[in-house]
Amino acid sequence: MSQHNAHTKKTYTLATGDKMPAIGLGTWQSSPGQVGEAVKAAIGAGYRYIDTALAYGNEAEVGEGVKAAGVPREQLWITTKLDNPWHKRVAEGIDTSLKNLGMDYVDLYLMHWPCSTDPDDLKKHYPDWNFIDTWREMQKLVGTGKVRNIGVSNFDIVNLEKLLNDPSCKIKPAVNQIELHPNNPSKKLVTYCGEKGIHCTGYSCLGSTDSPLYKDATLLKLAEAKGKTPQQCLLQWGIQKGWDVIPKSVTASRIEANFDLDGWWLTDEEVDQLDNLKDRFKVCGDDWLPIKVFHEGAIE
Ligand SMILES: NC(=O)c1ccc[n+]([C@@H]2O[C@H](COP(=O)([O-])OP(=O)(O)OC[C@H]3O[C@@H](n4cnc5c(N)ncnc54)[C@H](OP(=O)(O)O)[C@@H]3O)[C@@H](O)[C@H]2O)c1
């Protein structure tokens, strides 16, 4: 099999030179009691990348799953994220995540949202602090050995411009983790990130829980004709578009099937078909946050 077809071995080279795997296991809504087994099953199936977050409340069990899988730490890519109410406590945030995970470092530490929520009132944004202050603190982590790369998540073009143009921004985010599936393709944002040398990770890459994409006639027809599942086609689409994908599952058979991506690919025409699906939906909006973070037209 040529390297071109070995999607599960594929990596993307970040601006820092580090190589990030093309497929990882997502763990949002993977409950304690399930997530450790899921992580172990994924690593057993060949995954070498796990995505978690302080906000998911499952870092400790993710860490246990990693240990139980028995693969040396240096062969794994672990991403975790700074939670919104921790923006004024970045150093404490990474230490807490590392302690939870039982690890000395993470490969990628992301600012989960560009929103500095007051921990004493989750409906309030700090009046005297914003994501630029948070990024200034995150930059200090580089060189401590606790993080190999730093990045952001849920940043649209407006907020990326604010961050990149601020004189305090000395280190460019290596990654922007954003919602990416054919019904939320974010073409302008992906192009913008590419121009700035910021790699994208695609979250909710299957369309998340009860995905409306599974009813899409074009996708179902395409998958049937290829003899693949709609989920495999969605993952292959993302990888071929140039971002890494992090499908979440706590079901061993699905974890395995989602990693069965080698030896086949989508033709340019099939990629075009998925590029041109008409429906639109967004899994993760900003209604639940104290401030708006997605600006009109800055994602499409
Ligand atoms: N940065 C952020 O703000 C952010 C936001 C959202 C997500 N994320 C990350 O991205 C990851 C993925 O996104 P997501 O969790 O929203 O959704 P997703 O991965 O798009 O979809 C997960 C859903 O699909 C189901 N599923 C997985 N494989 C399947 C298969 N082969 N056949 C049928 N159903 C399947 C899962 O069910 P079972 O688990 O029951 O098998 C689960 O209900 C998250 O877990 C998290 O790590 C990050």
The ligand as a MOL file (V3000), in Angstrom:
LIG
                    3D

  0  0  0     0  0            999 V3000
M  V30 BEGIN CTAB
M  V30 COUNTS 48 52 0 0 0
M  V30 BEGIN ATOM
M  V30 1 N -13.1510 22.1860 20.6300 0
M  V30 2 C -14.4450 22.0720 20.8250 0
M  V30 3 O -15.1300 23.0250 21.2450 0
M  V30 4 C -15.1180 20.7760 20.4950 0
M  V30 5 C -16.5090 20.7370 20.3360 0
M  V30 6 C -17.1030 19.5230 20.0040 0
M  V30 7 C -16.3200 18.3890 19.8540 0
M  V30 8 N -14.9690 18.4490 20.0560 0 CHG=1
M  V30 9 C -14.1080 17.2340 19.9410 0
M  V30 10 O -14.4360 16.5680 18.7260 0
M  V30 11 C -14.8420 15.2370 19.0220 0
M  V30 12 C -15.8410 14.7520 17.9970 0
M  V30 13 O -17.0080 15.5500 17.9640 0
M  V30 14 P -18.4140 15.0820 18.5900 0
M  V30 15 O -18.1850 14.2600 19.8010 0
M  V30 16 O -19.2390 16.3070 18.6970 0 CHG=-1
M  V30 17 O -19.1020 14.2210 17.4660 0
M  V30 18 P -18.7280 13.1970 16.3110 0
M  V30 19 O -17.4530 12.5290 16.5220 0
M  V30 20 O -19.0030 13.9210 15.0520 0
M  V30 21 O -19.9320 12.1450 16.5040 0
M  V30 22 C -20.0320 11.3720 17.6720 0
M  V30 23 C -21.3380 10.5920 17.6060 0
M  V30 24 O -21.3220 9.6850 16.4960 0
M  V30 25 C -21.5260 8.3670 16.9440 0
M  V30 26 N -20.6890 7.5090 16.0800 0
M  V30 27 C -19.3210 7.4630 16.0550 0
M  V30 28 N -18.8980 6.5860 15.1310 0
M  V30 29 C -20.0130 6.0570 14.5640 0
M  V30 30 C -20.2290 5.0740 13.5610 0
M  V30 31 N -19.2060 4.4910 12.9350 0
M  V30 32 N -21.5210 4.7680 13.2270 0
M  V30 33 C -22.5630 5.3800 13.8280 0
M  V30 34 N -22.4260 6.3210 14.7910 0
M  V30 35 C -21.1530 6.6470 15.1600 0
M  V30 36 C -21.1360 8.3430 18.3990 0
M  V30 37 O -21.8560 7.3560 19.0860 0
M  V30 38 P -21.2390 6.3440 20.2080 0
M  V30 39 O -20.2210 7.0970 21.0190 0
M  V30 40 O -22.4630 5.9950 21.0030 0
M  V30 41 O -20.6630 5.1830 19.4690 0
M  V30 42 C -21.5750 9.7360 18.8410 0
M  V30 43 O -22.9650 9.7690 19.0970 0
M  V30 44 C -15.3910 15.3580 20.4470 0
M  V30 45 O -15.5850 14.1290 21.0620 0
M  V30 46 C -14.3290 16.2420 21.0700 0
M  V30 47 O -13.1870 15.4770 21.3710 0
M  V30 48 C -14.3570 19.6320 20.3540 0
M  V30 END ATOM
M  V30 BEGIN BOND
M  V30 1 1 1 2
M  V30 2 2 2 3
M  V30 3 1 2 4
M  V30 4 1 4 5
M  V30 5 2 4 48
M  V30 6 2 5 6
M  V30 7 1 6 7
M  V30 8 2 7 8
M  V30 9 1 8 9
M  V30 10 1 8 48
M  V30 11 1 9 10
M  V30 12 1 9 46
M  V30 13 1 10 11
M  V30 14 1 11 12
M  V30 15 1 11 44
M  V30 16 1 12 13
M  V30 17 1 13 14
M  V30 18 2 14 15
M  V30 19 1 14 16
M  V30 20 1 14 17
M  V30 21 1 17 18
M  V30 22 2 18 19
M  V30 23 1 18 20
M  V30 24 1 18 21
M  V30 25 1 21 22
M  V30 26 1 22 23
M  V30 27 1 23 24
M  V30 28 1 23 42
M  V30 29 1 24 25
M  V30 30 1 25 26
M  V30 31 1 25 36
M  V30 32 1 26 27
M  V30 33 1 26 35
M  V30 34 2 27 28
M  V30 35 1 28 29
M  V30 36 1 29 30
M  V30 37 2 29 35
M  V30 38 1 30 31
M  V30 39 2 30 32
M  V30 40 1 32 33
M  V30 41 2 33 34
M  V30 42 1 34 35
M  V30 43 1 36 37
M  V30 44 1 36 42
M  V30 45 1 37 38
M  V30 46 2 38 39
M  V30 47 1 38 40
M  V30 48 1 38 41
M  V30 49 1 42 43
M  V30 50 1 44 45
M  V30 51 1 44 46
M  V30 52 1 46 47
M  V30 END BOND
M  V30 END CTAB
M  END
